[in-house]
C-alpha cells in the first residue's frame, strides 16, 4: 500500500472564473418574449449544479459580476452555464445555456469571451458512461443451416445523473438498427442508483440462415455489416410519470469485422447528437480558467522545492530561483501565488519579501511613489495578505458590511447621479456614518492582525525609513499603502471576492461600497491622522499585542445540508431533514435554520474521523459522516463540490486530535448489521482505513507538492524566456558589458550574471528531470477503457 502511495499520480482539477453579464436574454420575438425577466445563472458539472448566482431583477441585459472558484472532486465531461428566469408561482424556467466540453476548456482559459446561449433540450442533458461487450457467435439450427448471432452484453453504467435530487431508477434499451429493421430489447429496472450493474446479454440475428457448407470463417455478409448498428439508450423509469432520457451511444456492427469480440466503455451522448432548433436567446460573457495539475510523488519535487526555498539566502536576490520565475513570468499574474504559498508554508516568505523590497526601494526615487507600482514585491505582499488575512477581514469588516448591504441606505453625493427625490444632505450623512463605522472597525482591529502580516509591515517600515531617512512620514505610508489601499479598501469594494458576502452586490449597494472604499483609501493615506498613526504603529511595531489567551472563533464553512436523524435503525426518506451546518475552529453545530439556536454542538476536539459514505449506504449521493464520541453524524451535501469541501475543512480542523480513528465503516449500520462488511456488532472496528490527512495549516490550506507542480508548469511554459535569460547572462559575463541585443534582455533583472547563469542552469536541469518523470509515469489510458471512454459512434 505504501509503495502504491509513493508512485501514484494525483490528478487535481480546479475551476476559476467569473460570470460577468448577459445580453438580450430570452427569445427575440414571439409570445415568450418578456421585457422584465428576473434571471439567475448556475454552473453545472455535467448535470450536477455546483454554483448559483443571486437573482438579478428585471433586466434583459443583467450584470451578474459573480466570481467563482472550486476544486472539482470527480471526472466530468461537460461544463455548463445555465440562465434561468425566476418563477414566482411556478418553477424556474430555463432561458438557455452555454456548454463547453472538458477538452475544449483550454481554448478559453483566462480571457473573457461572449458565448451565444443554446436552447435547453431535455434530450441533450446527458452524463455518464456505459460498459458494453459485443461478440459474433455461429449458431447451427435444426435443419443443419448456420446463421450468425450478435450477442450484446450490457455490463454496467457509471455516473448517471440525479433525477429531482435523488438517484435515478435506470434501465437500458438495446436495439439492432438497420435500413429495414429495428429490433429492441430492454433490461430490468435498477432501483435508486447512478451506477447500475446490469449484467444482461441480448441476442440478435444478423444474417439470414445459410447452408453450413456455404459459410466459412464466421464472415458476416458485407452488405449487412456496413448498415447495422447497436444503439443503447439509458432511461429513468418514471413509474406513473414519463420516463426521462439519460443518454445514448451507437456502435457499428462492422467493428467486429477484424475482432469477433469487442469490449469497451462509451460516453453517453445526446439524442441526435444534441442538435435542436436554434433561436437567438441572447449571450453570456464569461471568464473561465480550468486547471488540471498532474501531481507526482513528493520526492520528485525535492530538487525544485529545495532550490526555491534557498531563494531568500541568495545574493543578489535577483539571482534566486523565485525571483527568476517572477522575472520571466512578469505578464502572468498567477505566477506569483504558488511561490508565495510555498514560501509561506515553510516560513521563508518574510526574508524573501524583505530582500525583494530592498531591491525595489533601490529603484524608487521619490518617497511619495513608494510601493505604487505592480512589482514582484507588491504582488507577493498582496497575495500574502489575501491568504493570511482572510479571517482578519471576516472579524473586522463582515459585521459592518452586512449592515451596509442589508440596510441599503442611499449614499449618492454626485449631483449628476442623484435620482429624483434624493436628498443630498441625507445621503451625505448616510455615507459619513458608514465611513466612520468602517474606519473605526479597521483602526480598532490591531489585536486581530495576523502575526505574519505584522512581521512584513514591520520590515517594510524599517526599510522605507532607511531608504528615505529625511522623510518622517514614509514609514507610515509604506504600511498604509498595503493595509489600507491594497487590503481593506479592496475588500470593501468587492466583499464577495473575499467571501465576506455571498454574492456580488446590486448596483446601488455597489455604488455605496465604491464611495466608502475611495474614502477609506484617502483617509488611509493621511498618515498624520492620530488614529491612523496609532493603528499603523500597533500593526508594525515590535510591541507584543495584548491577547486574551483564547483563540477567536472563526467560521470556516456554513451552509444548508440534509442531516439524517441520529440513531435511526431503518432507511427512509423521512429520516432526512434540512438543517444549517456550521463549523468554526472550535465546534461543529447544526441548526434548524440559519441564525437560529444550535440543535446540537460537537466540539472539534471530539471529532475522531470525517469520511465519505458509499452511495449504497442510504441510496443518496454526496454523503459523508462525522465520527465523534457519540453516534455518527450522517450528512448529505448539496453537490459533489460541497461534499468535498465539507470533508476537507472538517478533516483539517480535527487533524491533530489525539483520539483520531485508524479505520471506519464506509456504509451504515442497518437492521442489525453493517452494510459494508456484514458485521453484526455496531461497535465493531471499521473495515476500511481512514483517509490520511496532510498536515497543513488550516487557514492556509497549502498543498506544497501541488504548488511546486504549478511552478514547474509555469517555468516549462516560459522555457524560451528562460533560455533568453541564460543567453543574456553569458553575453554580459563574456563581454563585460550590456548584451548586444538589448531589446531581448531589457525586461530581465540581472545584477550578477554569473550567479544568475548558475541558477538558470540549475532550473533547466531540474525541469528536464521532472519532465522525464512525467513522461515515464503519465501513460495515457487505452481508448475505450474506464479512464478513457470512447466518445461518439465507432465502427
Secondary structure, DSSP 4 states (H G I P E B T S, - for coil): -HHHHHH--EEEEEEEEEEEEEES-S-SSSTT--SS--EEEEEEETTEEEEEPPPB-S-SS-EEEEEEEEEE-S--SEEEEEEEEPPSSS--EEEEEEEEEGGGGGGGBTSEEEEE-B---GGG----EEEEEEEEEEEE-TTSEEEEEEEEEEEEEE-PPPBTTB---EEEEEEEEETTEEEEEEPPPPPS-SS-EEEEEEEEE-S--EEGGG--TTPPPHHHHTT-EEEEEEEE--TTS--EEEEEEEEEGGGGSS-SEEEEEEE-B-GGGG--------EEEEEEEEEEEEEPPGGGGHHHHHHHHTGGGSSSGGGSHHHHHHHHTTT-TTHHHHHHHHHHHTT-HHHHHHHHHHHHHHT---GGGTT-S--HHHHHHHHHHHHHTHHHHHHHHHHHHHHHHHH-------GGGPPTT--HHHHHHHHHHHHHHHHHHHHT-GGGS-HHHHHHHHHHHHHHHHHTTT-TTHHHHHHHHHIIIIIIHHHHHTGGGGTSSSS---HHHHHHHHHHHHHHHHHHH-TTSHHHHHHHHHHHSSSPPP--SSPPP-EEEEEEEEEEPTT--S--GGGEEEEEEEEESSEEEEESSTTSPEEEEEEGGG--EEEE--GGGTT-SSEEEEE-SSSPEEEE-SSHHHHHHHHHHHHHHTTT-TT--SEE-SS-EETTEETTT--S-TTPPPSEEPPP-----TTT---HHHHHHHHHHHHHHTHHHHHHHHHHHHHHHHHTS--S-HHHHTTS--S-HHHHHHHHHHHHHHHHHHHHHHHHH-PPPPTTSSSS-B-S-B-
